[in-house]
Amino acid sequence: MSDEKKLAIIATKGSLDWAYPPFILASTAAALGYETEIFFTFYGLQLLKKDLALEVTPLGNPGMPMPMGMDKWFPVLGLALPGMQGMMTSMMKKKMASKGVADLAELRELCQEAEVKLIACQMTVDLFELNTAEFIDGIEYAGAARFFEFAGESDICLYI
Amino acid sequence: MADFDQELDASGLNCPLPILRAKKTLTGMESGQVLHIIATDPGSVKDFEAFANQTGNELMESKEVGGKFEFLIKKA
C-alpha cells in the first residue's frame, strides 16, 4: 500500500456544467500527488464518450445565471421551447472559452495523462445499452465492489 | 526578481489550468531549478500557496505586477 493520499469520486451527472467538477478536482488532485479514481455511473457515463455532446439546461435550475437578465422577465415555460437548451449550451460554451475555462476534453486528457483511473459502471452500460465503442480508450469496466476496493482506503470520497 | 530556469505564461487561463501546467512543467525540470509563472487568475495566488504546501516545492516569491500575478517556485 502506498503512502500517497487517495481521492475517490463518483460522477453521476451528464450535463455540461456538472461534467466539470469531477475532472477539475481529479486533475488537480493528481497534480498535488493524490492517487485518484473516478467511478462513472448512470448519466455520468456521458462524460466518457469520445464525442462530448453535453448540454446545459436552465430548466429546474433557478440558480443558473441567465444572460441579459432573462431570468427576470422570461417565463419558466419559455425555457422549455425547442432550441432553448441548444442556445443556452452554446452561450455557456462561449462564456467558458472567453473566461479561459478549460475545454472538457482537454481536462479529461490531462486526467488520463496524470494517470487518474476512469472506471465505467458496467451495470449502467448494460442498463442503457450504451455502445462502448463510443467511449474513450483506457477506461476500466467494473462494478460497485471495485469502487469500494479503492474508496475504502481513500482520504477523500466525493459523490458528484 | 531572482533568476529562474524556466518560464510559464498561464495568462488568460482559469482554474485549474495554471496549476496543471505548472505541475507539468515542473515534472520536466530538475530538483533545485526555479520556475517563473505568470497568471491572470486571481484565485491562483492562494492556489499556488496551497500547491507548494502540498507538494513540497518551495514558493519563493508571489507578487502582483501590473494586474498580473507572478510566482517563483523551486522544484523540491
gemmi code that builds the backbone of each chain (N, CA, C; Angstrom):
import gemmi

chains = {
    "A": [
        ("MET", (0.844, -1.192, 0.000), (0.000, 0.000, 0.000), (0.884, 1.250, 0.000)),
        ("SER", (0.605, 2.172, -0.892), (1.438, 3.368, -0.977), (0.999, 4.382, 0.085)),
        ("ASP", (1.883, 5.356, 0.376), (1.516, 6.368, 1.354), (0.964, 7.619, 0.678)),
        ("GLU", (0.704, 7.503, -0.636), (0.085, 8.619, -1.352), (-1.328, 8.827, -0.831)),
        ("LYS", (-1.762, 10.086, -0.820), (-3.160, 10.328, -0.472), (-4.041, 9.848, -1.615)),
        ("LYS", (-5.279, 9.529, -1.287), (-6.169, 8.990, -2.311), (-7.487, 9.768, -2.363)),
        ("LEU", (-7.958, 10.003, -3.580), (-9.242, 10.672, -3.803), (-10.122, 9.765, -4.656)),
        ("ALA", (-11.302, 9.486, -4.156), (-12.271, 8.679, -4.908), (-13.499, 9.535, -5.220)),
        ("ILE", (-13.896, 9.543, -6.491), (-15.047, 10.352, -6.904), (-16.059, 9.460, -7.608)),
        ("ILE", (-17.342, 9.687, -7.313), (-18.398, 9.058, -8.103), (-19.024, 10.169, -8.932)),
        ("ALA", (-19.019, 10.025, -10.256), (-19.604, 11.029, -11.148), (-20.924, 10.492, -11.681)),
        ("THR", (-22.018, 11.183, -11.342), (-23.338, 10.649, -11.696), (-24.104, 11.525, -12.679)),
        ("LYS", (-23.562, 12.699, -13.002), (-24.344, 13.629, -13.822), (-23.763, 13.822, -15.203)),
        ("GLY", (-24.632, 13.996, -16.183), (-24.187, 14.047, -17.577), (-24.479, 15.344, -18.289)),
        ("SER", (-24.480, 16.461, -17.549), (-24.683, 17.739, -18.237), (-23.354, 18.488, -18.294)),
        ("LEU", (-23.285, 19.469, -19.187), (-22.029, 20.201, -19.417), (-21.507, 20.841, -18.133)),
        ("ASP", (-22.385, 21.478, -17.380), (-21.935, 22.155, -16.158), (-21.441, 21.153, -15.103)),
        ("TRP", (-22.183, 20.067, -14.942), (-21.805, 19.091, -13.925), (-20.677, 18.170, -14.365)),
        ("ALA", (-20.232, 18.296, -15.588), (-19.105, 17.491, -16.057), (-17.796, 18.054, -15.521)),
        ("TYR", (-17.804, 19.339, -15.187), (-16.564, 19.980, -14.755), (-16.035, 19.539, -13.390)),
        ("PRO", (-16.886, 19.554, -12.342), (-16.327, 19.247, -11.018), (-15.500, 17.951, -10.927)),
        ("PRO", (-15.972, 16.825, -11.460), (-15.138, 15.616, -11.320), (-13.771, 15.748, -12.000)),
        ("PHE", (-13.760, 16.320, -13.213), (-12.489, 16.410, -13.941), (-11.568, 17.491, -13.366)),
        ("ILE", (-12.143, 18.606, -12.901), (-11.308, 19.654, -12.289), (-10.667, 19.123, -11.007)),
        ("LEU", (-11.484, 18.497, -10.174), (-10.961, 18.014, -8.893), (-9.970, 16.871, -9.090)),
        ("ALA", (-10.279, 15.975, -10.001), (-9.389, 14.827, -10.220), (-8.045, 15.269, -10.789)),
        ("SER", (-8.064, 16.172, -11.771), (-6.798, 16.593, -12.381), (-5.964, 17.379, -11.376)),
        ("THR", (-6.627, 18.214, -10.572), (-5.895, 18.997, -9.574), (-5.319, 18.078, -8.501)),
        ("ALA", (-6.127, 17.132, -8.045), (-5.650, 16.192, -7.034), (-4.427, 15.441, -7.549)),
        ("ALA", (-4.496, 15.014, -8.803), (-3.362, 14.291, -9.384), (-2.118, 15.177, -9.396)),
        ("ALA", (-2.308, 16.462, -9.710), (-1.171, 17.391, -9.732), (-0.590, 17.580, -8.332)),
        ("LEU", (-1.418, 17.398, -7.321), (-0.954, 17.558, -5.942), (-0.392, 16.244, -5.385)),
        ("GLY", (-0.399, 15.225, -6.213), (0.201, 13.963, -5.793), (-0.779, 12.928, -5.274)),
        ("TYR", (-2.071, 13.187, -5.410), (-3.062, 12.192, -4.995), (-3.168, 11.080, -6.033)),
        ("GLU", (-3.381, 9.883, -5.550), (-3.784, 8.800, -6.431), (-5.302, 8.939, -6.560)),
        ("THR", (-5.804, 9.000, -7.786), (-7.204, 9.378, -7.975), (-7.958, 8.425, -8.883)),
        ("GLU", (-9.190, 8.115, -8.476), (-10.064, 7.315, -9.342), (-11.430, 7.975, -9.435)),
        ("ILE", (-12.027, 7.907, -10.634), (-13.406, 8.380, -10.800), (-14.242, 7.201, -11.291)),
        ("PHE", (-15.336, 6.978, -10.585), (-16.272, 5.924, -10.962), (-17.476, 6.591, -11.622)),
        ("PHE", (-17.700, 6.296, -12.895), (-18.789, 6.935, -13.644), (-19.999, 6.027, -13.682)),
        ("THR", (-21.121, 6.550, -13.202), (-22.316, 5.727, -13.186), (-23.522, 6.527, -13.673)),
        ("PHE", (-24.550, 5.843, -14.082), (-25.739, 6.478, -14.656), (-25.369, 7.572, -15.663)),
        ("TYR", (-25.899, 8.777, -15.507), (-25.697, 9.804, -16.549), (-24.251, 10.254, -16.634)),
        ("GLY", (-23.482, 9.979, -15.579), (-22.068, 10.327, -15.585), (-21.303, 9.617, -16.695)),
        ("LEU", (-21.860, 8.510, -17.194), (-21.179, 7.779, -18.272), (-21.061, 8.608, -19.550)),
        ("GLN", (-21.922, 9.614, -19.688), (-21.828, 10.502, -20.862), (-20.463, 11.197, -20.916)),
        ("LEU", (-19.829, 11.351, -19.759), (-18.549, 12.059, -19.694), (-17.405, 11.225, -20.264)),
        ("LEU", (-17.682, 9.971, -20.574), (-16.635, 9.097, -21.103), (-16.709, 8.946, -22.620)),
        ("LYS", (-17.709, 9.581, -23.228), (-17.835, 9.438, -24.680), (-16.754, 10.230, -25.408)),
        ("LYS", (-16.270, 9.658, -26.515), (-15.265, 10.358, -27.323), (-15.820, 11.696, -27.752)),
        ("ASP", (-17.057, 11.665, -28.235), (-17.715, 12.885, -28.692), (-18.554, 13.431, -27.529)),
        ("LEU", (-18.021, 14.466, -26.876), (-18.699, 15.013, -25.696), (-19.793, 15.996, -26.118)),
        ("ALA", (-20.960, 15.467, -26.448), (-22.054, 16.330, -26.891), (-22.921, 16.710, -25.687)),
        ("LEU", (-22.293, 17.303, -24.669), (-23.013, 17.606, -23.436), (-23.710, 18.958, -23.530)),
        ("GLU", (-24.847, 19.041, -22.882), (-25.598, 20.293, -22.912), (-25.887, 20.758, -21.493)),
        ("VAL", (-26.323, 22.012, -21.409), (-26.689, 22.559, -20.110), (-28.144, 23.004, -20.223)),
        ("THR", (-28.915, 22.785, -19.156), (-30.311, 23.198, -19.219), (-30.659, 24.160, -18.088)),
        ("PRO", (-31.409, 25.228, -18.416), (-31.844, 26.153, -17.368), (-33.092, 25.643, -16.659)),
        ("LEU", (-33.686, 24.578, -17.196), (-34.928, 24.065, -16.615), (-34.699, 23.467, -15.239)),
        ("GLY", (-35.546, 23.836, -14.305), (-35.429, 23.288, -12.959), (-34.162, 23.733, -12.268)),
        ("ASN", (-33.581, 24.841, -12.726), (-32.332, 25.315, -12.150), (-32.408, 26.823, -11.914)),
        ("PRO", (-33.090, 27.228, -10.844), (-33.266, 28.660, -10.597), (-31.963, 29.378, -10.251)),
        ("GLY", (-30.916, 28.621, -9.964), (-29.645, 29.250, -9.600), (-28.793, 29.599, -10.797)),
        ("MET", (-29.231, 29.217, -11.993), (-28.389, 29.445, -13.169), (-28.473, 30.903, -13.622)),
        ("PRO", (-27.315, 31.602, -13.626), (-27.345, 32.993, -14.092), (-27.679, 33.011, -15.575)),
        ("MET", (-28.634, 33.850, -15.956), (-29.065, 33.894, -17.349), (-28.547, 35.170, -18.006)),
        ("PRO", (-28.219, 35.072, -19.289), (-27.727, 36.268, -19.975), (-28.833, 37.319, -20.124)),
        ("MET", (-28.446, 38.554, -20.183), (-29.343, 39.683, -20.470), (-30.535, 39.757, -19.515)),
        ("GLY", (-30.350, 39.308, -18.298), (-31.420, 39.388, -17.306), (-32.641, 38.564, -17.670)),
        ("MET", (-32.431, 37.540, -18.484), (-33.572, 36.734, -18.956), (-34.349, 36.078, -17.817)),
        ("ASP", (-33.613, 35.778, -16.739), (-34.286, 35.114, -15.622), (-35.317, 36.028, -14.965)),
        ("LYS", (-35.159, 37.340, -15.190), (-36.084, 38.290, -14.571), (-37.410, 38.344, -15.334)),
        ("TRP", (-37.348, 38.295, -16.654), (-38.579, 38.524, -17.410), (-39.029, 37.339, -18.262)),
        ("PHE", (-38.169, 36.322, -18.378), (-38.550, 35.208, -19.237), (-39.338, 34.170, -18.453)),
        ("PRO", (-40.560, 33.827, -18.889), (-41.319, 32.832, -18.138), (-40.635, 31.463, -18.181)),
        ("VAL", (-40.738, 30.751, -17.087), (-40.067, 29.451, -16.978), (-40.453, 28.528, -18.133)),
        ("LEU", (-41.715, 28.567, -18.509), (-42.161, 27.687, -19.595), (-41.441, 27.992, -20.900)),
        ("GLY", (-41.062, 29.246, -21.087), (-40.342, 29.633, -22.307), (-39.024, 28.904, -22.430)),
        ("LEU", (-38.468, 28.525, -21.289), (-37.178, 27.831, -21.304), (-37.318, 26.416, -21.855)),
        ("ALA", (-38.570, 25.954, -21.943), (-38.811, 24.607, -22.462), (-38.998, 24.621, -23.979)),
        ("LEU", (-38.963, 25.802, -24.574), (-39.169, 25.888, -26.031), (-38.073, 25.136, -26.781)),
        ("PRO", (-38.439, 24.563, -27.941), (-37.421, 23.868, -28.736), (-36.285, 24.828, -29.091)),
        ("GLY", (-35.087, 24.334, -28.984), (-33.930, 25.154, -29.342), (-33.344, 25.925, -28.176)),
        ("MET", (-34.125, 26.061, -27.112), (-33.655, 26.861, -25.983), (-32.426, 26.223, -25.319)),
        ("GLN", (-32.463, 24.900, -25.144), (-31.344, 24.211, -24.495), (-30.068, 24.332, -25.330)),
        ("GLY", (-30.227, 24.203, -26.650), (-29.075, 24.332, -27.541), (-28.488, 25.730, -27.462)),
        ("MET", (-29.382, 26.730, -27.379), (-28.930, 28.110, -27.320), (-28.168, 28.363, -26.010)),
        ("MET", (-28.731, 27.877, -24.911), (-28.096, 28.050, -23.601), (-26.728, 27.371, -23.585)),
        ("THR", (-26.679, 26.184, -24.207), (-25.423, 25.432, -24.237), (-24.356, 26.199, -25.003)),
        ("SER", (-24.761, 26.749, -26.161), (-23.750, 27.439, -26.953), (-23.304, 28.724, -26.259)),
        ("MET", (-24.236, 29.396, -25.552), (-23.843, 30.601, -24.805), (-22.890, 30.244, -23.669)),
        ("MET", (-23.184, 29.141, -22.997), (-22.334, 28.709, -21.877), (-20.936, 28.363, -22.377)),
        ("LYS", (-20.862, 27.684, -23.527), (-19.549, 27.299, -24.065), (-18.729, 28.531, -24.438)),
        ("LYS", (-19.406, 29.526, -25.051), (-18.705, 30.762, -25.422), (-18.186, 31.463, -24.179)),
        ("LYS", (-19.034, 31.508, -23.170), (-18.661, 32.165, -21.919), (-17.436, 31.469, -21.308)),
        ("MET", (-17.471, 30.152, -21.289), (-16.364, 29.406, -20.704), (-15.069, 29.657, -21.459)),
        ("ALA", (-15.156, 29.651, -22.793), (-13.958, 29.865, -23.606), (-13.415, 31.270, -23.357)),
        ("SER", (-14.313, 32.268, -23.236), (-13.854, 33.647, -23.062), (-13.228, 33.854, -21.686)),
        ("LYS", (-13.577, 33.013, -20.732), (-13.012, 33.164, -19.381), (-11.819, 32.244, -19.153)),
        ("GLY", (-11.362, 31.593, -20.199), (-10.183, 30.737, -20.056), (-10.441, 29.473, -19.257)),
        ("VAL", (-11.711, 29.046, -19.199), (-12.031, 27.781, -18.527), (-11.637, 26.658, -19.480)),
        ("ALA", (-11.046, 25.622, -18.923), (-10.536, 24.531, -19.751), (-11.637, 23.872, -20.574)),
        ("ASP", (-11.256, 23.441, -21.760), (-12.152, 22.624, -22.561), (-12.260, 21.258, -21.867)),
        ("LEU", (-13.471, 20.724, -21.860), (-13.721, 19.495, -21.105), (-12.863, 18.316, -21.581)),
        ("ALA", (-12.771, 18.180, -22.908), (-11.992, 17.071, -23.455), (-10.521, 17.215, -23.063)),
        ("GLU", (-10.050, 18.466, -23.009), (-8.661, 18.724, -22.627), (-8.435, 18.330, -21.165)),
        ("LEU", (-9.395, 18.727, -20.333), (-9.300, 18.413, -18.908), (-9.295, 16.899, -18.683)),
        ("ARG", (-10.113, 16.207, -19.461), (-10.201, 14.752, -19.353), (-8.883, 14.109, -19.789)),
        ("GLU", (-8.287, 14.669, -20.868), (-6.988, 14.162, -21.318), (-5.921, 14.367, -20.257)),
        ("LEU", (-5.970, 15.560, -19.615), (-4.993, 15.845, -18.562), (-5.140, 14.842, -17.416)),
        ("CYS", (-6.379, 14.460, -17.120), (-6.617, 13.448, -16.088), (-5.969, 12.135, -16.494)),
        ("GLN", (-6.171, 11.746, -17.737), (-5.628, 10.465, -18.200), (-4.102, 10.486, -18.220)),
        ("GLU", (-3.548, 11.638, -18.655), (-2.089, 11.784, -18.654), (-1.538, 11.641, -17.246)),
        ("ALA", (-2.289, 12.164, -16.274), (-1.841, 12.131, -14.877), (-2.215, 10.815, -14.199)),
        ("GLU", (-2.623, 9.847, -15.015), (-2.940, 8.503, -14.531), (-4.097, 8.441, -13.540)),
        ("VAL", (-5.061, 9.345, -13.723), (-6.313, 9.222, -12.980), (-7.034, 8.021, -13.585)),
        ("LYS", (-7.476, 7.108, -12.739), (-8.173, 5.919, -13.250), (-9.640, 6.242, -13.487)),
        ("LEU", (-10.117, 5.928, -14.675), (-11.509, 6.180, -15.020), (-12.219, 4.830, -15.102)),
        ("ILE", (-13.259, 4.677, -14.298), (-13.963, 3.394, -14.252), (-15.422, 3.588, -14.641)),
        ("ALA", (-15.862, 2.819, -15.609), (-17.258, 2.903, -16.055), (-18.075, 1.821, -15.364)),
        ("CYS", (-19.251, 2.195, -14.907), (-20.143, 1.256, -14.245), (-20.736, 0.296, -15.284)),
        ("GLN", (-20.333, -0.962, -15.175), (-20.773, -1.975, -16.142), (-22.293, -2.138, -16.127)),
        ("MET", (-22.877, -2.062, -14.940), (-24.323, -2.241, -14.818), (-25.084, -1.187, -15.624)),
        ("THR", (-24.647, 0.087, -15.530), (-25.330, 1.153, -16.257), (-25.127, 1.011, -17.770)),
        ("VAL", (-23.917, 0.571, -18.154), (-23.643, 0.341, -19.575), (-24.665, -0.654, -20.126)),
        ("ASP", (-24.912, -1.714, -19.363), (-25.890, -2.727, -19.782), (-27.311, -2.180, -19.737)),
        ("LEU", (-27.627, -1.470, -18.661), (-28.974, -0.936, -18.467), (-29.408, -0.039, -19.623)),
        ("PHE", (-28.545, 0.892, -19.995), (-28.896, 1.843, -21.058), (-28.443, 1.357, -22.441)),
        ("GLU", (-27.924, 0.149, -22.482), (-27.410, -0.428, -23.729), (-26.482, 0.537, -24.449)),
        ("LEU", (-25.526, 1.069, -23.701), (-24.577, 2.019, -24.264), (-23.550, 1.268, -25.112)),
        ("ASN", (-23.130, 1.917, -26.192), (-22.152, 1.328, -27.082), (-20.748, 1.731, -26.630)),
        ("THR", (-20.004, 0.763, -26.070), (-18.696, 1.115, -25.509), (-17.683, 1.526, -26.580)),
        ("ALA", (-18.011, 1.271, -27.852), (-17.127, 1.738, -28.932), (-17.137, 3.266, -28.992)),
        ("GLU", (-18.166, 3.869, -28.420), (-18.251, 5.340, -28.415), (-17.461, 5.950, -27.264)),
        ("PHE", (-16.949, 5.103, -26.379), (-16.203, 5.607, -25.218), (-14.715, 5.752, -25.542)),
        ("ILE", (-14.059, 6.620, -24.783), (-12.623, 6.796, -24.965), (-11.879, 5.524, -24.532)),
        ("ASP", (-10.627, 5.417, -24.974), (-9.808, 4.259, -24.596), (-9.266, 4.448, -23.184)),
        ("GLY", (-8.783, 3.373, -22.632), (-8.082, 3.450, -21.344), (-8.990, 3.488, -20.140)),
        ("ILE", (-10.261, 3.085, -20.319), (-11.119, 3.040, -19.141), (-11.378, 1.591, -18.748)),
        ("GLU", (-11.750, 1.438, -17.502), (-11.978, 0.106, -16.939), (-13.487, -0.066, -16.758)),
        ("TYR", (-13.991, -1.286, -16.930), (-15.419, -1.540, -16.712), (-15.564, -2.430, -15.483)),
        ("ALA", (-16.316, -1.948, -14.502), (-16.432, -2.725, -13.273), (-17.670, -2.321, -12.487)),
        ("GLY", (-17.810, -2.901, -11.311), (-18.990, -2.652, -10.507), (-18.687, -2.012, -9.164)),
        ("ALA", (-19.699, -2.009, -8.310), (-19.614, -1.305, -7.036), (-18.484, -1.838, -6.149)),
        ("ALA", (-18.276, -3.143, -6.177), (-17.235, -3.711, -5.310), (-15.860, -3.158, -5.684)),
        ("ARG", (-15.651, -2.970, -6.996), (-14.386, -2.412, -7.479), (-14.198, -0.984, -6.950)),
        ("PHE", (-15.302, -0.240, -6.888), (-15.224, 1.125, -6.359), (-14.784, 1.109, -4.893)),
        ("PHE", (-15.391, 0.225, -4.114), (-15.079, 0.200, -2.681), (-13.656, -0.254, -2.395)),
        ("GLU", (-13.119, -1.068, -3.277), (-11.748, -1.527, -3.089), (-10.813, -0.325, -2.952)),
        ("PHE", (-11.057, 0.684, -3.783), (-10.237, 1.899, -3.731), (-10.790, 2.911, -2.734)),
        ("ALA", (-12.103, 3.142, -2.794), (-12.724, 4.167, -1.942), (-12.551, 3.862, -0.457)),
        ("GLY", (-12.535, 2.583, -0.126), (-12.407, 2.190, 1.267), (-11.089, 2.634, 1.893)),
        ("GLU", (-10.099, 2.858, 1.040), (-8.797, 3.307, 1.542), (-8.541, 4.765, 1.242)),
        ("SER", (-9.565, 5.447, 0.715), (-9.343, 6.826, 0.272), (-9.353, 7.807, 1.434)),
        ("ASP", (-8.702, 8.951, 1.219), (-8.701, 10.019, 2.227), (-9.888, 10.942, 1.998)),
        ("ILE", (-10.273, 11.084, 0.723), (-11.409, 11.934, 0.371), (-12.291, 11.138, -0.581)),
        ("CYS", (-13.587, 11.180, -0.347), (-14.512, 10.467, -1.217), (-15.690, 11.394, -1.532)),
        ("LEU", (-15.911, 11.648, -2.814), (-16.942, 12.614, -3.222), (-17.980, 11.985, -4.132)),
        ("TYR", (-19.213, 12.355, -3.906), (-20.315, 11.918, -4.775), (-20.792, 13.150, -5.522)),
        ("ILE", (-20.605, 13.151, -6.840), (-20.944, 14.345, -7.627), (-22.048, 14.027, -8.627)),
    ],
    "B": [
        ("MET", (13.457, 40.608, -9.423), (13.094, 39.189, -9.300), (14.317, 38.306, -9.485)),
        ("ALA", (14.371, 37.282, -8.681), (15.512, 36.359, -8.718), (15.592, 35.633, -10.069)),
        ("ASP", (16.685, 34.969, -10.275), (16.858, 34.217, -11.519), (15.920, 33.020, -11.561)),
        ("PHE", (15.610, 32.620, -12.763), (14.805, 31.402, -12.896), (15.293, 30.597, -14.088)),
        ("ASP", (14.912, 29.327, -14.119), (15.385, 28.428, -15.175), (14.394, 28.269, -16.308)),
        ("GLN", (13.109, 28.308, -15.940), (12.080, 28.171, -16.981), (10.943, 29.117, -16.689)),
        ("GLU", (10.197, 29.446, -17.739), (9.080, 30.362, -17.559), (7.805, 29.748, -18.128)),
        ("LEU", (6.684, 30.011, -17.441), (5.386, 29.515, -17.895), (4.408, 30.683, -17.879)),
        ("ASP", (3.873, 30.998, -19.054), (2.879, 32.068, -19.115), (1.487, 31.440, -19.124)),
        ("ALA", (0.801, 31.537, -17.996), (-0.543, 30.963, -17.883), (-1.597, 32.074, -17.934)),
        ("SER", (-1.244, 33.190, -18.562), (-2.189, 34.308, -18.663), (-3.435, 33.888, -19.418)),
        ("GLY", (-4.580, 34.315, -18.910), (-5.844, 34.020, -19.587), (-6.426, 32.670, -19.213)),
        ("LEU", (-5.639, 31.836, -18.555), (-6.138, 30.509, -18.180), (-6.800, 30.552, -16.806)),
        ("ASN", (-7.848, 29.779, -16.678), (-8.581, 29.748, -15.415), (-8.363, 28.426, -14.684)),
        ("CYS", (-8.754, 28.392, -13.419), (-8.610, 27.218, -12.552), (-9.173, 25.968, -13.231)),
        ("PRO", (-8.508, 24.846, -13.206), (-7.222, 24.569, -12.545), (-6.037, 24.593, -13.501)),
        ("LEU", (-6.205, 25.188, -14.679), (-5.147, 25.079, -15.698), (-3.783, 25.640, -15.288)),
        ("PRO", (-3.710, 26.809, -14.611), (-2.368, 27.283, -14.238), (-1.614, 26.263, -13.373)),
        ("ILE", (-2.318, 25.637, -12.433), (-1.681, 24.641, -11.563), (-1.268, 23.410, -12.374)),
        ("LEU", (-2.164, 22.958, -13.258), (-1.860, 21.753, -14.047), (-0.666, 21.984, -14.969)),
        ("ARG", (-0.633, 23.170, -15.604), (0.501, 23.482, -16.488), (1.796, 23.592, -15.691)),
        ("ALA", (1.690, 24.206, -14.504), (2.890, 24.367, -13.671), (3.433, 22.996, -13.252)),
        ("LYS", (2.513, 22.138, -12.851), (2.909, 20.792, -12.426), (3.623, 20.059, -13.572)),
        ("LYS", (3.042, 20.192, -14.761), (3.599, 19.519, -15.935), (4.999, 20.058, -16.251)),
        ("THR", (5.135, 21.380, -16.181), (6.433, 21.991, -16.469), (7.463, 21.561, -15.426)),
        ("LEU", (7.054, 21.556, -14.159), (7.978, 21.158, -13.082), (8.450, 19.715, -13.250)),
        ("THR", (7.557, 18.876, -13.763), (7.901, 17.468, -13.949), (9.119, 17.320, -14.863)),
        ("GLY", (9.233, 18.220, -15.831), (10.351, 18.145, -16.769), (11.597, 18.879, -16.283)),
        ("MET", (11.553, 19.405, -15.069), (12.695, 20.171, -14.553), (13.470, 19.368, -13.503)),
        ("GLU", (14.667, 19.854, -13.187), (15.500, 19.164, -12.193), (15.266, 19.757, -10.803)),
        ("SER", (15.524, 18.956, -9.798), (15.414, 19.402, -8.413), (16.312, 20.628, -8.193)),
        ("GLY", (15.739, 21.668, -7.544), (16.520, 22.878, -7.269), (16.346, 23.960, -8.321)),
        ("GLN", (15.810, 23.577, -9.490), (15.576, 24.569, -10.537), (14.340, 25.399, -10.204)),
        ("VAL", (14.289, 26.600, -10.778), (13.219, 27.538, -10.438), (12.335, 27.831, -11.652)),
        ("LEU", (11.041, 27.781, -11.401), (10.056, 28.065, -12.453), (9.385, 29.399, -12.175)),
        ("HIS", (9.351, 30.247, -13.201), (8.674, 31.548, -13.108), (7.318, 31.415, -13.800)),
        ("ILE", (6.270, 31.724, -13.069), (4.917, 31.577, -13.622), (4.222, 32.933, -13.662)),
        ("ILE", (3.559, 33.194, -14.765), (2.745, 34.414, -14.881), (1.298, 33.970, -15.071)),
        ("ALA", (0.390, 34.530, -14.252), (-1.022, 34.153, -14.351), (-1.907, 35.381, -14.203)),
        ("THR", (-3.127, 35.275, -14.707), (-4.085, 36.372, -14.551), (-5.252, 35.970, -13.660)),
        ("ASP", (-5.344, 34.692, -13.324), (-6.428, 34.197, -12.470), (-6.155, 34.610, -11.017)),
        ("PRO", (-7.011, 35.475, -10.434), (-6.763, 35.936, -9.062), (-6.758, 34.780, -8.059)),
        ("GLY", (-7.464, 33.708, -8.371), (-7.503, 32.542, -7.483), (-6.158, 31.837, -7.411)),
        ("SER", (-5.290, 32.109, -8.388), (-4.008, 31.396, -8.440), (-3.094, 31.779, -7.282)),
        ("VAL", (-3.335, 32.947, -6.662), (-2.472, 33.377, -5.551), (-2.554, 32.354, -4.409)),
        ("LYS", (-3.771, 32.068, -3.980), (-3.958, 31.082, -2.906), (-3.641, 29.671, -3.405)),
        ("ASP", (-3.959, 29.424, -4.670), (-3.760, 28.077, -5.212), (-2.284, 27.691, -5.288)),
        ("PHE", (-1.425, 28.625, -5.685), (-0.002, 28.278, -5.752), (0.599, 28.103, -4.357)),
        ("GLU", (0.073, 28.886, -3.387), (0.489, 28.683, -1.992), (0.147, 27.255, -1.560)),
        ("ALA", (-1.104, 26.861, -1.850), (-1.586, 25.533, -1.454), (-0.841, 24.435, -2.217)),
        ("PHE", (-0.553, 24.712, -3.472), (0.188, 23.746, -4.290), (1.569, 23.494, -3.675)),
        ("ALA", (2.233, 24.591, -3.302), (3.571, 24.467, -2.716), (3.507, 23.709, -1.383)),
        ("ASN", (2.532, 24.068, -0.560), (2.395, 23.404, 0.744), (2.186, 21.903, 0.615)),
        ("GLN", (1.458, 21.518, -0.403), (1.105, 20.106, -0.517), (2.102, 19.276, -1.304)),
        ("THR", (2.888, 19.935, -2.165), (3.807, 19.157, -2.999), (5.247, 19.228, -2.505)),
        ("GLY", (5.526, 20.180, -1.594), (6.887, 20.307, -1.092), (7.777, 21.182, -1.964)),
        ("ASN", (7.256, 21.617, -3.115), (8.001, 22.578, -3.928), (7.906, 23.937, -3.223)),
        ("GLU", (8.996, 24.700, -3.264), (9.020, 25.936, -2.470), (8.515, 27.140, -3.268)),
        ("LEU", (7.533, 27.839, -2.701), (7.065, 29.086, -3.314), (7.981, 30.195, -2.806)),
        ("MET", (8.942, 30.600, -3.661), (9.955, 31.565, -3.230), (9.430, 32.988, -3.265)),
        ("GLU", (8.525, 33.229, -4.202), (8.019, 34.590, -4.354), (6.638, 34.560, -4.967)),
        ("SER", (5.797, 35.497, -4.522), (4.451, 35.630, -5.071), (4.125, 37.110, -5.054)),
        ("LYS", (3.865, 37.692, -6.222), (3.589, 39.136, -6.238), (2.700, 39.510, -7.404)),
        ("GLU", (2.128, 40.709, -7.287), (1.274, 41.210, -8.351), (2.034, 42.295, -9.094)),
        ("VAL", (2.089, 42.152, -10.405), (2.790, 43.147, -11.221), (1.854, 43.600, -12.332)),
        ("GLY", (1.402, 44.820, -12.250), (0.560, 45.395, -13.307), (-0.659, 44.544, -13.623)),
        ("GLY", (-1.346, 44.097, -12.581), (-2.584, 43.336, -12.796), (-2.361, 41.863, -13.080)),
        ("LYS", (-1.092, 41.449, -13.148), (-0.810, 40.015, -13.335), (-0.161, 39.463, -12.078)),
        ("PHE", (-0.259, 38.162, -11.920), (0.314, 37.526, -10.737), (1.532, 36.722, -11.154)),
        ("GLU", (2.618, 36.935, -10.414), (3.861, 36.234, -10.763), (4.345, 35.400, -9.578)),
        ("PHE", (4.834, 34.232, -9.916), (5.282, 33.301, -8.875), (6.637, 32.708, -9.240)),
        ("LEU", (7.436, 32.445, -8.213), (8.685, 31.696, -8.394), (8.581, 30.430, -7.560)),
        ("ILE", (8.688, 29.310, -8.214), (8.602, 28.043, -7.498), (9.873, 27.232, -7.724)),
        ("LYS", (10.475, 26.800, -6.603), (11.692, 25.989, -6.700), (11.313, 24.523, -6.557)),
        ("LYS", (11.734, 23.740, -7.541), (11.374, 22.320, -7.506), (12.087, 21.579, -6.374)),
        ("ALA", (11.314, 20.784, -5.642), (11.883, 20.042, -4.496), (12.777, 18.915, -4.987)),
    ],
}
model = gemmi.Model(1)
for chain_id, residues in chains.items():
    chain = gemmi.Chain(chain_id)
    for i, (resn, *xyz) in enumerate(residues, 1):
        res = gemmi.Residue()
        res.name, res.seqid = resn, gemmi.SeqId(i, " ")
        for name, pos in zip(("N", "CA", "C"), xyz):
            atom = gemmi.Atom()
            atom.name, atom.element = name, gemmi.Element(name[0])
            atom.pos, atom.b_iso = gemmi.Position(*pos), 0.0
            res.add_atom(atom)
        chain.add_residue(res)
    model.add_chain(chain)
structure = gemmi.Structure()
structure.add_model(model)
structure.setup_entities()
